[in-house]
Amino acid sequence: MANTTNRGGSTTGTRLAGWVGYACVLAGIAAIALVLTAAGGGFEGWTAVGTVVAVALIVVGAVMIVLNFRRRRLGGSGGTSTHEPGVL
């Protein structure tokens, strides 16, 4: 029988965190495009600032996505990080 109890509260918060993570990664990719445009135009200062922002957005987004997947995987089934009941 499947475990139908909801141990953690609402999943809205975890879903929102996942979507925010995806948005951060996409904004980081857009920032890379802007960095390349600034570098092509000869704006060294804006290139440096944009590079820092792009890297920060991608790293924060990736961390949020990974933490969201881990939280949903561990919280949903009652399993551990190496074994989930009922999954081969």
C-alpha positions in Angstrom: 0.0 0.0 0.0 1.2 3.5 -0.8 2.0 5.9 2.0 -0.6 8.6 1.6 0.1 10.6 4.7 1.4 14.1 4.2 4.4 14.4 6.6 5.7 17.8 5.5 3.0 20.5 5.0 2.1 21.9 1.8 4.2 21.3 -1.3 3.6 24.8 -2.6 6.7 26.1 -0.9 8.9 23.4 -2.3 7.4 23.8 -5.8 7.9 27.5 -5.6 11.6 27.0 -4.5 12.1 24.8 -7.6 10.6 27.3 -10.0 12.6 30.1 -8.5 15.8 28.0 -8.9 14.9 27.5 -12.6 14.3 31.2 -13.0 17.6 32.1 -11.5 19.4 29.7 -13.9 17.6 31.2 -16.8 18.4 34.8 -15.6 22.0 33.7 -15.3 22.0 32.5 -18.9 20.5 35.8 -20.0 23.2 37.6 -18.0 25.9 35.7 -19.9 24.4 37.0 -23.1 24.6 40.5 -21.8 28.2 40.0 -20.6 29.2 38.9 -24.1 27.5 41.9 -25.5 29.3 44.2 -23.1 32.6 42.5 -23.8 32.1 43.0 -27.5 31.3 46.6 -27.0 34.5 47.2 -24.9 32.8 47.8 -21.5 35.3 46.1 -19.3 33.7 47.3 -16.0 30.3 46.1 -17.0 31.8 42.8 -18.2 33.3 42.1 -14.8 30.1 43.1 -12.9 27.9 41.0 -15.3 30.2 38.0 -14.9 29.9 38.1 -11.1 26.1 38.4 -11.3 25.8 35.6 -13.9 27.9 33.2 -11.9 26.0 34.0 -8.7 22.6 33.6 -10.4 23.6 30.2 -11.9 25.1 28.9 -8.6 22.2 30.0 -6.5 19.7 28.6 -8.9 21.5 25.3 -9.2 21.7 25.0 -5.4 18.0 25.7 -5.0 17.1 23.1 -7.7 19.3 20.4 -6.1 18.0 21.1 -2.6 14.4 21.1 -3.9 14.9 17.7 -5.5 16.6 16.3 -2.4 13.9 17.6 -0.1 11.0 16.3 -2.3 12.7 12.9 -2.7 13.4 12.3 0.9 10.2 13.9 2.3 7.7 12.3 0.0 8.4 8.6 0.6 9.9 8.3 4.0 13.0 6.8 2.6 16.6 7.6 3.1 19.1 9.1 0.6 20.2 5.6 -0.5 17.0 3.7 -0.3 13.4 4.5 -1.0 10.8 1.9 -0.1 9.1 0.3 -3.1 11.6 1.6 -5.7 14.0 -0.8 -7.3 
